[in-house]
Amino acid sequence: MTESSLLIRPFQTEDEDALVALWKMCELTVPWNNPHKDIARKLQVQPELFLVGILDSSLIATVMGGYEGHRGWINYLAVHPDFQGKGYGQEIMNSVETGLREMGCPKINLQIRTGNNKIASFYQKLGFTNDHVVSMGKRLEADHS
């Protein structure tokens, strides 16, 4: 249960600096993914699934959802460390899941970096299970920060 009311809305361009700062604080950025390019790309494809959570005029949560016709995907879920464990992560996940469900999405997938047991436990509490698959990637465009 959340302590205060979280305003969940689609990302707006004026959110970018606070959003990237939150991603960095939550250790979601990596040298091979430029967060500003990720934002620009997402704004071209299903921007309505790119959500932020605002509490007392501060951006404290974010999630980036997507649906490619077969599966939904979750990326960049973050809650400011000072507000973790208060229900805000679940709240913003519920919102993106609603958007995916409305698009006809039958299943959501996500990836967790090896060793990130804290987030794995969080997702398990939301009903996610380990699919026992190996994730592979292929870079099509250089994207250094």
Steps between C-alpha positions, in 0.01 A plus 500: 500500500634841409545771762405794276320524171728437203404681181575264210509655155679461167856633476532864389816648348552726801536182713816389320771634733327376816424167336859436389623602846260246654618226263860575593418503872332160461795368297293435188735675259788317335777635276368326188149653523465876478194580715417812298494293180282239672254774595494645148441154351220422744322825419472371141339168598211466746583808709179443695675203667789716622379602846631711784384522860486845660482548876480851645620642163809273493555221249557190715403209273513393139424203278532448126260245351462372148297250298617352172193290425621181669626605843511808714832620636598695809813715512638770725281437804641725770388643832712755682687317780340721766156380389563130438295252701201734524289357216591750228674239283194279508277797427688607186528136387123462536455804275728373224342153524158658452624675185647176365183306582291761315718440191419127514837396638483139628831484692769733629872423489786684663869456557690521827875536517671199655539542874225759545313288754314794655315583179442131425319466834294811424387363163420160653267675747322649197447153350796476263679165475834391359448384140836319503618650173827658400479858382720590205550831327654643186590866474381650168617853574778636720345671799772611739412750772 
